[in-house]
Amino acid sequence: MMKQLFENWRKLTTEGEVIQFPGNPTEDMPSDGTVQFVINLEDELSTRLAKLHGNISEIPIEKLERLDTIIDAIEDILSQ
C-alpha cells in the first residue's frame, strides 16, 4: 500500500515543485527586514551582556531566558 502511495505521489509531483497546502503560511511570516532587525537586535544585546559579564559563557541563564522573552515579544509586535 505504501509503495503504491509513493508511486502515485511521484506521478503527481515533479522534482523541485513546491506544493501549496491549504492556507497561506507566508502571510504570517515576518518580512526579511523584520527578521534581520530582530537578528541584529539579539546579536547586539547578547554582545552587550557578554561585555557586562566578561564573557558570553558567564551570562546567567536567567538573563538569557529573559532576553529570549524580550526578543519574542518584539518579534510579535513587529509582525502585527
C-alpha positions as CSV (number, residue, x, y, z in Angstrom):
1,M,0.0,0.0,0.0
2,M,2.8,2.5,0.9
3,K,4.7,1.6,-2.2
4,Q,1.6,2.4,-4.3
5,L,1.1,5.7,-2.4
6,F,4.7,6.8,-3.1
7,E,4.4,5.8,-6.8
8,N,1.2,7.9,-7.1
9,W,2.9,10.8,-5.3
10,R,5.8,10.7,-7.6
11,K,3.5,10.8,-10.6
12,L,1.7,13.9,-9.2
13,T,4.8,15.9,-8.4
14,T,8.0,16.8,-10.3
15,E,11.4,17.4,-8.8
16,G,11.7,20.9,-7.3
17,E,8.0,21.5,-7.4
18,V,6.6,23.4,-4.4
19,I,3.3,22.0,-3.1
20,Q,0.9,24.6,-1.7
21,F,-1.1,23.2,1.2
22,P,-4.4,24.8,2.4
23,G,-3.8,28.3,3.9
24,N,-1.0,30.6,3.1
25,P,1.8,30.4,5.7
26,T,3.7,33.2,4.0
27,E,1.0,35.7,5.2
28,D,2.0,35.1,8.8
29,M,5.7,35.3,8.1
30,P,7.6,38.5,9.0
31,S,9.3,40.4,6.3
32,D,13.0,39.9,5.6
33,G,13.7,43.4,7.1
34,T,11.9,42.5,10.3
35,V,13.8,39.2,10.6
36,Q,17.1,40.9,10.0
37,F,16.3,43.7,12.5
38,V,15.5,41.1,15.2
39,I,18.6,39.1,14.5
40,N,20.7,42.3,14.7
41,L,19.0,43.3,17.9
42,E,19.5,40.0,19.5
43,D,23.2,39.9,18.5
44,E,23.7,43.5,19.8
45,L,22.0,42.7,23.2
46,S,24.0,39.5,23.6
47,T,27.2,41.2,22.8
48,R,26.5,43.9,25.4
49,L,25.5,41.3,28.0
50,A,28.7,39.4,27.3
51,K,30.8,42.6,27.8
52,L,29.0,43.3,31.1
53,H,29.7,39.8,32.4
54,G,33.2,39.4,30.9
55,N,32.3,36.5,28.6
56,I,29.2,35.1,27.0
57,S,29.6,31.9,28.9
58,E,29.4,33.9,32.2
59,I,25.9,35.3,31.5
60,P,23.4,33.7,33.9
61,I,20.9,31.5,32.2
62,E,18.0,33.6,33.8
63,K,19.2,36.7,31.9
64,L,19.4,34.8,28.6
65,E,15.9,33.4,29.2
66,R,14.7,37.0,29.8
67,L,16.4,38.1,26.6
68,D,14.7,35.4,24.7
69,T,11.3,36.5,26.1
70,I,12.0,40.1,25.2
71,I,13.1,39.2,21.6
72,D,10.0,37.0,21.2
73,A,7.8,39.9,22.3
74,I,9.5,42.3,19.9
75,E,9.0,39.8,17.1
76,D,5.3,39.5,17.9
77,I,4.9,43.3,17.9
78,L,6.8,43.8,14.6
79,S,4.8,41.0,12.9
80,Q,1.4,42.6,13.6
